[in-house]
Amino acid sequence: MSVEDQRDGQNRPIDEVDVGMLAALGRLVDGADPVPRDLVERCTLAMSLAMMDAELMAITSEGTLVGAVRSGAAASASTVTFTSATVSVMIDISEVGGRVRLDGWIAPAADFRVELRRADGDVQSTGCDSNGRFVIDAVPHGLVGLVLLGPDGGAPRLTTPVLEL
């Protein structure tokens, strides 16, 4: 087929040469920029959190606590702070014995229910004390999002972006 034939605007069926070129292009793209292994989980969790009709909080700071120690054994720890127009949440993320512990503080302190939602659909729930403190312990590694609910499970409804623990 000549170059002039290709420019005539006629639709022609895909042949074996086209299929081979598309397959080679697909391999090249997959090698240069592969799809992240957890993309489907991230999207699923993000969409389930977004469909809750909740205000999305923004991450305002992240950091690592060097030399964090809990129960006499070295553990890695980091902090993340989220904010909305009305509430700030700081969480300390610690790894202990292959699991994750979240120690959180909500300011201003209020009577919130805190849910930790995992990509597999599991939900762990706890309340805050009078100082706005909460703990969620023995969390498996993976993708999570926090949801803050009023004491009756209703408004205000706030959610964090998806985190990987």
N, CA and C atoms as a LAMMPS dump frame, in Angstrom:
ITEM: TIMESTEP
0
ITEM: NUMBER OF ATOMS
495
ITEM: BOX BOUNDS ff ff ff
-5.0000000000000000e+02 5.0000000000000000e+02
-5.0000000000000000e+02 5.0000000000000000e+02
-5.0000000000000000e+02 5.0000000000000000e+02
ITEM: ATOMS id mol type element x y z
1 1 1 N 0.854 -1.162 0
2 1 2 C 0 0 0
3 1 3 C 0.901 1.226 0
4 2 1 N 0.625 2.176 -0.838
5 2 2 C 1.459 3.367 -0.93
6 2 3 C 1.012 4.417 0.082
7 3 1 N 1.878 5.425 0.29
8 3 2 C 1.563 6.522 1.205
9 3 3 C 0.314 7.245 0.719
10 4 1 N 0.18 7.402 -0.58
11 4 2 C -0.994 8.083 -1.122
12 4 3 C -2.27 7.319 -0.801
13 5 1 N -2.222 5.971 -0.837
14 5 2 C -3.398 5.157 -0.517
15 5 3 C -3.799 5.34 0.942
16 6 1 N -2.828 5.512 1.844
17 6 2 C -3.12 5.679 3.264
18 6 3 C -3.744 7.041 3.546
19 7 1 N -3.498 8.009 2.714
20 7 2 C -4.014 9.363 2.941
21 7 3 C -5.373 9.594 2.312
22 8 1 N -5.935 8.616 1.663
23 8 2 C -7.19 8.856 0.954
24 8 3 C -8.403 8.855 1.871
25 9 1 N -8.193 8.614 3.185
26 9 2 C -9.286 8.697 4.145
27 9 3 C -10.154 7.457 4.209
28 10 1 N -9.808 6.413 3.469
29 10 2 C -10.614 5.201 3.506
30 10 3 C -10.285 4.396 4.747
31 11 1 N -11.315 3.842 5.348
32 11 2 C -11.117 2.959 6.496
33 11 3 C -10.787 1.572 5.98
34 12 1 N -9.694 1.035 6.485
35 12 2 C -9.281 -0.295 6.085
36 12 3 C -9.235 -1.165 7.327
37 13 1 N -9.495 -2.458 7.204
38 13 2 C -9.457 -3.35 8.372
39 13 3 C -8.029 -3.484 8.912
40 14 1 N -7.937 -3.776 10.187
41 14 2 C -6.644 -4.001 10.824
42 14 3 C -6.127 -5.356 10.37
43 15 1 N -4.852 -5.393 9.975
44 15 2 C -4.263 -6.662 9.538
45 15 3 C -3.226 -7.131 10.554
46 16 1 N -2.516 -8.227 10.232
47 16 2 C -1.54 -8.797 11.165
48 16 3 C -0.392 -7.844 11.462
49 17 1 N -0.003 -7.033 10.506
50 17 2 C 1.075 -6.065 10.723
51 17 3 C 0.638 -5.045 11.771
52 18 1 N -0.591 -4.556 11.648
53 18 2 C -1.122 -3.598 12.633
54 18 3 C -1.17 -4.225 14.021
55 19 1 N -1.659 -5.452 14.116
56 19 2 C -1.757 -6.145 15.403
57 19 3 C -0.374 -6.313 16.02
58 20 1 N 0.62 -6.681 15.212
59 20 2 C 1.988 -6.834 15.708
60 20 3 C 2.569 -5.522 16.195
61 21 1 N 2.318 -4.429 15.468
62 21 2 C 2.822 -3.122 15.879
63 21 3 C 2.154 -2.666 17.181
64 22 1 N 0.858 -2.883 17.303
65 22 2 C 0.149 -2.5 18.53
66 22 3 C 0.637 -3.319 19.726
67 23 1 N 0.894 -4.604 19.522
68 23 2 C 1.408 -5.445 20.609
69 23 3 C 2.798 -4.977 21.038
70 24 1 N 3.663 -4.643 20.072
71 24 2 C 5.003 -4.144 20.394
72 24 3 C 4.915 -2.814 21.135
73 25 1 N 4.018 -1.947 20.711
74 25 2 C 3.827 -0.668 21.392
75 25 3 C 3.333 -0.887 22.822
76 26 1 N 2.422 -1.83 23.007
77 26 2 C 1.916 -2.151 24.344
78 26 3 C 3.024 -2.646 25.263
79 27 1 N 3.89 -3.51 24.756
80 27 2 C 5.018 -4.005 25.558
81 27 3 C 5.965 -2.867 25.916
82 28 1 N 6.205 -1.963 24.981
83 28 2 C 7.084 -0.823 25.228
84 28 3 C 6.515 0.073 26.328
85 29 1 N 5.239 0.383 26.26
86 29 2 C 4.595 1.233 27.271
87 29 3 C 4.576 0.535 28.62
88 30 1 N 4.238 -0.755 28.655
89 30 2 C 4.231 -1.499 29.925
90 30 3 C 5.621 -1.539 30.559
91 31 1 N 6.66 -1.64 29.747
92 31 2 C 8.017 -1.669 30.281
93 31 3 C 8.463 -0.309 30.785
94 32 1 N 8.085 0.755 30.088
95 32 2 C 8.515 2.105 30.461
96 32 3 C 7.696 2.692 31.603
97 33 1 N 6.412 2.402 31.652
98 33 2 C 5.53 2.99 32.669
99 33 3 C 4.433 1.993 33.02
100 34 1 N 4.781 0.958 33.795
101 34 2 C 3.793 -0.078 34.103
102 34 3 C 2.664 0.464 34.991
103 35 1 N 1.535 -0.175 34.905
104 35 2 C 0.4 0.164 35.754
105 35 3 C 0.771 -0.202 37.189
106 36 1 N 0.588 0.727 38.163
107 36 2 C 0.902 0.393 39.565
108 36 3 C 0.123 -0.837 40.018
109 37 1 N 0.774 -1.71 40.791
110 37 2 C 0.163 -2.973 41.209
111 37 3 C -1.085 -2.762 42.05
112 38 1 N -1.172 -1.639 42.759
113 38 2 C -2.311 -1.415 43.648
114 38 3 C -3.288 -0.366 43.101
115 39 1 N -3.244 -0.091 41.81
116 39 2 C -4.092 0.947 41.227
117 39 3 C -5.577 0.659 41.423
118 40 1 N -6 -0.57 41.194
119 40 2 C -7.418 -0.916 41.326
120 40 3 C -7.87 -0.739 42.769
121 41 1 N -7.055 -1.2 43.745
122 41 2 C -7.407 -1.029 45.16
123 41 3 C -7.505 0.441 45.526
124 42 1 N -6.539 1.25 45.067
125 42 2 C -6.558 2.687 45.372
126 42 3 C -7.816 3.345 44.813
127 43 1 N -8.136 3.04 43.584
128 43 2 C -9.318 3.632 42.955
129 43 3 C -10.599 3.198 43.658
130 44 1 N -10.682 1.921 43.984
131 44 2 C -11.879 1.403 44.647
132 44 3 C -12.084 2.07 46.002
133 45 1 N -11.024 2.159 46.793
134 45 2 C -11.138 2.781 48.111
135 45 3 C -11.435 4.27 47.985
136 46 1 N -10.749 4.959 47.092
137 46 2 C -10.984 6.387 46.917
138 46 3 C -12.42 6.655 46.483
139 47 1 N -12.947 5.827 45.574
140 47 2 C -14.325 6.024 45.125
141 47 3 C -15.319 5.717 46.235
142 48 1 N -15.054 4.68 47.051
143 48 2 C -15.989 4.365 48.132
144 48 3 C -15.994 5.471 49.167
145 49 1 N -14.84 6.075 49.445
146 49 2 C -14.801 7.199 50.376
147 49 3 C -15.486 8.423 49.782
148 50 1 N -15.29 8.664 48.494
149 50 2 C -15.891 9.833 47.852
150 50 3 C -17.412 9.73 47.778
151 51 1 N -17.927 8.518 47.66
152 51 2 C -19.379 8.337 47.545
153 51 3 C -20.098 8.487 48.877
154 52 1 N -19.353 8.722 49.948
155 52 2 C -19.97 8.858 51.26
156 52 3 C -20.571 10.235 51.467
157 53 1 N -20.453 11.128 50.497
158 53 2 C -20.931 12.489 50.639
159 53 3 C -20.25 13.149 51.836
160 54 1 N -18.931 13.011 51.881
161 54 2 C -18.142 13.562 52.972
162 54 3 C -17.177 14.597 52.423
163 55 1 N -16.841 15.573 53.259
164 55 2 C -15.858 16.578 52.887
165 55 3 C -14.474 15.947 52.926
166 56 1 N -13.688 16.149 51.878
167 56 2 C -12.343 15.595 51.81
168 56 3 C -11.377 16.527 52.519
169 57 1 N -10.672 15.989 53.496
170 57 2 C -9.665 16.76 54.209
171 57 3 C -8.387 16.781 53.378
172 58 1 N -7.554 17.785 53.592
173 58 2 C -6.293 17.906 52.863
174 58 3 C -5.13 17.515 53.766
175 59 1 N -4.111 16.89 53.174
176 59 2 C -2.883 16.605 53.918
177 59 3 C -2.112 17.911 54.01
178 60 1 N -1.798 18.334 55.232
179 60 2 C -1.061 19.589 55.405
180 60 3 C 0.376 19.374 55.83
181 61 1 N 0.701 18.213 56.383
182 61 2 C 2.105 17.939 56.698
183 61 3 C 2.316 16.448 56.853
184 62 1 N 3.534 16.03 56.545
185 62 2 C 3.949 14.643 56.707
186 62 3 C 5.358 14.66 57.275
187 63 1 N 5.683 13.668 58.078
188 63 2 C 7.03 13.599 58.617
189 63 3 C 7.318 12.229 59.173
190 64 1 N 8.603 11.966 59.395
191 64 2 C 9.024 10.7 59.975
192 64 3 C 9.65 10.981 61.328
193 65 1 N 9.265 10.199 62.307
194 65 2 C 9.86 10.302 63.635
195 65 3 C 11.045 9.351 63.683
196 66 1 N 12.238 9.876 63.805
197 66 2 C 13.449 9.067 63.792
198 66 3 C 13.641 8.426 65.156
199 67 1 N 13.996 7.148 65.162
200 67 2 C 14.302 6.45 66.396
201 67 3 C 13.098 6.217 67.284
202 68 1 N 11.923 6.129 66.715
203 68 2 C 10.728 5.885 67.524
204 68 3 C 10.826 4.516 68.174
205 69 1 N 10.468 4.437 69.437
206 69 2 C 10.541 3.185 70.167
207 69 3 C 9.237 2.978 70.919
208 70 1 N 8.709 1.76 70.85
209 70 2 C 7.502 1.405 71.573
210 70 3 C 7.722 0.013 72.138
211 71 1 N 7.405 -0.198 73.386
212 71 2 C 7.525 -1.5 74.05
213 71 3 C 8.953 -2.043 74.009
214 72 1 N 9.947 -1.151 74.028
215 72 2 C 11.331 -1.597 74.081
216 72 3 C 11.896 -2.069 72.762
217 73 1 N 11.095 -2.147 71.719
218 73 2 C 11.585 -2.593 70.413
219 73 3 C 11.51 -1.428 69.438
220 74 1 N 12.517 -1.33 68.596
221 74 2 C 12.517 -0.244 67.623
222 74 3 C 11.337 -0.396 66.675
223 75 1 N 10.725 0.718 66.355
224 75 2 C 9.585 0.717 65.444
225 75 3 C 9.686 1.936 64.556
226 76 1 N 9.178 1.83 63.346
227 76 2 C 9.151 3.004 62.485
228 76 3 C 7.88 3.782 62.785
229 77 1 N 7.962 5.096 62.66
230 77 2 C 6.79 5.917 62.943
231 77 3 C 6.815 7.136 62.049
232 78 1 N 5.655 7.624 61.716
233 78 2 C 5.543 8.859 60.967
234 78 3 C 4.276 9.573 61.399
235 79 1 N 4.215 10.838 61.096
236 79 2 C 3.028 11.62 61.428
237 79 3 C 2.457 12.224 60.154
238 80 1 N 1.14 12.352 60.136
239 80 2 C 0.439 12.985 59.036
240 80 3 C -0.627 13.878 59.651
241 81 1 N -0.763 15.081 59.129
242 81 2 C -1.79 16.006 59.596
243 81 3 C -2.73 16.317 58.448
244 82 1 N -4.03 16.258 58.738
245 82 2 C -5.083 16.564 57.769
246 82 3 C -5.867 17.756 58.296
247 83 1 N -6.373 18.582 57.397
248 83 2 C -7.217 19.698 57.831
249 83 3 C -8.431 19.834 56.935
250 84 1 N -9.475 20.369 57.529
251 84 2 C -10.666 20.792 56.792
252 84 3 C -10.962 22.207 57.263
253 85 1 N -12.067 22.752 56.857
254 85 2 C -12.428 24.109 57.275
255 85 3 C -12.687 24.185 58.776
256 86 1 N -13.061 23.064 59.397
257 86 2 C -13.463 23.102 60.804
258 86 3 C -12.637 22.238 61.733
259 87 1 N -11.892 21.268 61.219
260 87 2 C -11.225 20.282 62.063
261 87 3 C -9.828 19.975 61.519
262 88 1 N -8.901 19.71 62.433
263 88 2 C -7.574 19.185 62.077
264 88 3 C -7.407 17.825 62.755
265 89 1 N -6.763 16.914 62.066
266 89 2 C -6.486 15.586 62.613
267 89 3 C -5.007 15.296 62.401
268 90 1 N -4.317 14.933 63.481
269 90 2 C -2.937 14.488 63.379
270 90 3 C -2.904 13.028 63.774
271 91 1 N -2.242 12.211 62.958
272 91 2 C -2.094 10.8 63.314
273 91 3 C -0.619 10.44 63.337
274 92 1 N -0.274 9.647 64.322
275 92 2 C 1.055 9.066 64.45
276 92 3 C 0.91 7.616 64.008
277 93 1 N 1.657 7.233 62.984
278 93 2 C 1.57 5.888 62.412
279 93 3 C 2.802 5.115 62.86
280 94 1 N 2.6 4.048 63.634
281 94 2 C 3.703 3.248 64.158
282 94 3 C 3.537 1.804 63.712
283 95 1 N 4.652 1.181 63.39
284 95 2 C 4.622 -0.244 63.065
285 95 3 C 5.143 -1.016 64.26
286 96 1 N 4.341 -1.959 64.705
287 96 2 C 4.714 -2.782 65.845
288 96 3 C 4.339 -4.226 65.528
289 97 1 N 5.326 -5.093 65.511
290 97 2 C 5.065 -6.512 65.301
291 97 3 C 4.381 -6.834 63.985
292 98 1 N 4.731 -6.127 62.93
293 98 2 C 4.144 -6.411 61.624
294 98 3 C 2.767 -5.809 61.398
295 99 1 N 2.236 -5.123 62.385
296 99 2 C 0.936 -4.444 62.272
297 99 3 C 1.153 -2.952 62.474
298 100 1 N 0.11 -2.181 62.243
299 100 2 C 0.192 -0.731 62.34
300 100 3 C -0.722 -0.239 63.455
301 101 1 N -0.24 0.739 64.2
302 101 2 C -1.03 1.39 65.243
303 101 3 C -1.156 2.859 64.864
304 102 1 N -2.367 3.37 64.93
305 102 2 C -2.625 4.785 64.687
306 102 3 C -3.014 5.447 66
307 103 1 N -2.255 6.439 66.409
308 103 2 C -2.606 7.285 67.542
309 103 3 C -2.998 8.626 66.946
310 104 1 N -4.228 9.06 67.198
311 104 2 C -4.711 10.279 66.569
312 104 3 C -5.245 11.297 67.549
313 105 1 N -5.219 12.548 67.104
314 105 2 C -5.748 13.663 67.883
315 105 3 C -6.55 14.558 66.955
316 106 1 N -7.75 14.896 67.378
317 106 2 C -8.635 15.771 66.615
318 106 3 C -8.726 17.101 67.35
319 107 1 N -8.555 18.2 66.614
320 107 2 C -8.66 19.536 67.21
321 107 3 C -9.572 20.399 66.349
322 108 1 N -10.489 21.121 66.947
323 108 2 C -10.78 21.106 68.374
324 108 3 C -11.423 19.771 68.765
325 109 1 N -11.164 19.376 70.022
326 109 2 C -11.692 18.1 70.515
327 109 3 C -13.207 18.095 70.391
328 110 1 N -13.724 16.996 69.9
329 110 2 C -15.171 16.859 69.724
330 110 3 C -15.528 15.387 69.811
331 111 1 N -16.792 15.099 69.926
332 111 2 C -17.28 13.728 70.064
333 111 3 C -17.458 13.105 68.679
334 112 1 N -16.361 12.65 68.086
335 112 2 C -16.391 12.035 66.758
336 112 3 C -16.318 10.52 66.88
337 113 1 N -16.906 9.834 65.916
338 113 2 C -16.63 8.424 65.656
339 113 3 C -15.592 8.427 64.559
340 114 1 N -14.559 7.615 64.688
341 114 2 C -13.499 7.525 63.691
342 114 3 C -13.547 6.126 63.101
343 115 1 N -13.666 6.06 61.782
344 115 2 C -13.643 4.775 61.083
345 115 3 C -12.394 4.698 60.227
346 116 1 N -11.737 3.558 60.275
347 116 2 C -10.625 3.276 59.392
348 116 3 C -11.149 2.284 58.367
349 117 1 N -11.188 2.69 57.122
350 117 2 C -11.722 1.839 56.052
351 117 3 C -10.574 1.327 55.212
352 118 1 N -10.544 0.01 55.02
353 118 2 C -9.494 -0.618 54.227
354 118 3 C -10.015 -0.937 52.831
355 119 1 N -9.077 -1.137 51.916
356 119 2 C -9.425 -1.425 50.531
357 119 3 C -10.214 -2.712 50.392
358 120 1 N -10.027 -3.665 51.325
359 120 2 C -10.754 -4.927 51.244
360 120 3 C -12.175 -4.821 51.798
361 121 1 N -12.582 -3.6 52.219
362 121 2 C -13.934 -3.387 52.721
363 121 3 C -14.058 -3.466 54.228
364 122 1 N -13.005 -3.917 54.917
365 122 2 C -13.049 -4.012 56.374
366 122 3 C -13.067 -2.613 56.98
367 123 1 N -13.817 -2.45 58.074
368 123 2 C -13.921 -1.171 58.774
369 123 3 C -13.623 -1.399 60.249
370 124 1 N -12.698 -0.61 60.806
371 124 2 C -12.449 -0.585 62.243
372 124 3 C -12.937 0.762 62.738
373 125 1 N -13.662 0.765 63.861
374 125 2 C -14.282 1.983 64.358
375 125 3 C -13.924 2.209 65.816
376 126 1 N -13.771 3.467 66.184
377 126 2 C -13.508 3.836 67.573
378 126 3 C -14.042 5.237 67.817
379 127 1 N -14.08 5.628 69.07
380 127 2 C -14.496 6.973 69.426
381 127 3 C -13.316 7.779 69.936
382 128 1 N -13.537 9.068 70.141
383 128 2 C -12.528 9.969 70.69
384 128 3 C -12.806 10.189 72.173
385 129 1 N -11.729 10.421 72.93
386 129 2 C -11.937 10.788 74.326
387 129 3 C -12.209 12.296 74.403
388 130 1 N -12.324 12.83 75.615
389 130 2 C -12.678 14.244 75.787
390 130 3 C -11.594 15.191 75.281
391 131 1 N -10.385 14.676 75.054
392 131 2 C -9.295 15.49 74.512
393 131 3 C -9.157 15.34 72.991
394 132 1 N -10.051 14.587 72.376
395 132 2 C -9.99 14.373 70.937
396 132 3 C -9.028 13.28 70.527
397 133 1 N -8.579 12.469 71.472
398 133 2 C -7.6 11.421 71.189
399 133 3 C -8.317 10.122 70.826
400 134 1 N -7.725 9.375 69.888
401 134 2 C -8.234 8.048 69.532
402 134 3 C -7.069 7.137 69.171
403 135 1 N -7.309 5.843 69.257
404 135 2 C -6.302 4.83 68.911
405 135 3 C -6.983 3.749 68.085
406 136 1 N -6.339 3.368 67.009
407 136 2 C -6.768 2.206 66.225
408 136 3 C -5.543 1.319 66.132
409 137 1 N -5.662 0.109 66.672
410 137 2 C -4.511 -0.77 66.837
411 137 3 C -4.649 -2.02 65.964
412 138 1 N -3.525 -2.671 65.725
413 138 2 C -3.452 -3.956 65.016
414 138 3 C -4.038 -3.878 63.61
415 139 1 N -3.679 -2.83 62.891
416 139 2 C -4.168 -2.64 61.521
417 139 3 C -3.2 -3.322 60.554
418 140 1 N -3.698 -4.167 59.653
419 140 2 C -2.806 -4.766 58.648
420 140 3 C -2.292 -3.695 57.678
421 141 1 N -1.125 -3.942 57.115
422 141 2 C -0.587 -3.024 56.106
423 141 3 C -1.521 -2.994 54.899
424 142 1 N -1.554 -1.86 54.225
425 142 2 C -2.361 -1.729 53.025
426 142 3 C -2.927 -0.335 52.906
427 143 1 N -3.853 -0.186 51.984
428 143 2 C -4.478 1.102 51.715
429 143 3 C -5.622 1.35 52.678
430 144 1 N -5.68 2.569 53.238
431 144 2 C -6.723 2.918 54.188
432 144 3 C -7.162 4.362 53.98
433 145 1 N -8.322 4.674 54.514
434 145 2 C -8.806 6.038 54.61
435 145 3 C -9.508 6.19 55.944
436 146 1 N -9.399 7.366 56.551
437 146 2 C -10.098 7.642 57.799
438 146 3 C -11.356 8.439 57.501
439 147 1 N -12.425 8.115 58.208
440 147 2 C -13.685 8.843 58.086
441 147 3 C -14.078 9.318 59.475
442 148 1 N -14.373 10.595 59.616
443 148 2 C -14.834 11.159 60.878
444 148 3 C -16.327 11.404 60.767
445 149 1 N -17.055 10.85 61.73
446 149 2 C -18.513 10.97 61.75
447 149 3 C -18.936 11.617 63.055
448 150 1 N -20.087 12.258 63.04
449 150 2 C -20.654 12.771 64.277
450 150 3 C -20.97 11.62 65.215
451 151 1 N -21.277 11.912 66.478
452 151 2 C -21.49 10.851 67.465
453 151 3 C -22.604 9.883 67.102
454 152 1 N -23.568 10.326 66.344
455 152 2 C -24.671 9.458 65.946
456 152 3 C -24.424 8.819 64.574
457 153 1 N -23.2 8.953 64.05
458 153 2 C -22.874 8.397 62.734
459 153 3 C -23.225 9.332 61.603
460 154 1 N -23.683 10.527 61.931
461 154 2 C -24.091 11.485 60.904
462 154 3 C -23.097 12.615 60.75
463 155 1 N -23.627 13.807 60.457
464 155 2 C -22.802 14.985 60.2
465 155 3 C -22.038 15.371 61.459
466 156 1 N -20.874 15.956 61.366
467 156 2 C -20.16 16.197 60.111
468 156 3 C -19.509 14.919 59.603
469 157 1 N -19.382 14.827 58.314
470 157 2 C -18.735 13.677 57.692
471 157 3 C -17.505 14.19 56.966
472 158 1 N -16.34 13.761 57.459
473 158 2 C -15.067 14.175 56.889
474 158 3 C -14.274 12.937 56.547
475 159 1 N -13.505 12.982 55.459
476 159 2 C -12.684 11.838 55.087
477 159 3 C -11.299 12.313 54.665
478 160 1 N -10.32 11.461 54.896
479 160 2 C -8.95 11.766 54.503
480 160 3 C -8.685 11.192 53.113
481 161 1 N -7.651 11.656 52.46
482 161 2 C -7.209 10.968 51.242
483 161 3 C -6.741 9.555 51.607
484 162 1 N -6.601 8.704 50.611
485 162 2 C -6.147 7.333 50.812
486 162 3 C -4.67 7.344 51.206
487 163 1 N -4.344 6.554 52.225
488 163 2 C -2.965 6.4 52.693
489 163 3 C -2.542 4.946 52.531
490 164 1 N -1.251 4.741 52.362
491 164 2 C -0.726 3.379 52.373
492 164 3 C 0.05 3.18 53.654
493 165 1 N -0.399 2.214 54.447
494 165 2 C 0.277 1.923 55.716
495 165 3 C 1.275 0.793 55.51
